[in-house]
Amino acid sequence: MNRVLVWHLEPIRGGDESQGPVFYADHDYLPQAIRLYARVAPGGGDLKVDIRDDGASILTSEYATLNKGGNAEEHAEDYPAPQTAIEEGSFISLHVVRTGDAEDVTCQLEMESLSNEDDESE
């Protein structure tokens, strides 16, 4: 089973606290794509977000980024090697590291389940 988490932030604010909903991982997942969209493109610098699994970043020190002047980034992720799975029972949150003056932001995290529990082909 795959899962997509979506955060929509209007308004958006910088800082280290989580924004939007916090999600519960009902299976073990491997993060796939992170997609960022802003109705009003960042004009004061890049928009940078961090996605955390129980408070620890799932990314490298290079956060998911929507470049200044852009409205969408389909592959904003930068995962460490080897990539760490999100374990069942974890809480997943979004943190805006820098707003870049973007407005009306949507962040989408696509994940692949590491469990065959809901595989309908069996």
PEHUHU-V191187 format. One record per helix or strand of 3 or more residues. SS is the DSSP state (A for helix, B for strand). FROM is the first residue (numbers start at 0). LEN is the number of residues. If there is no record, write none. Layout:
BEGIN
[[SS:FROM:LEN] [SS:FROM:LEN]]
END
This chain:
BEGIN
[[B:1:8] [B:17:7] [B:28:12] [B:46:7] [B:63:3] [B:90:8] [B:102:11]]
END
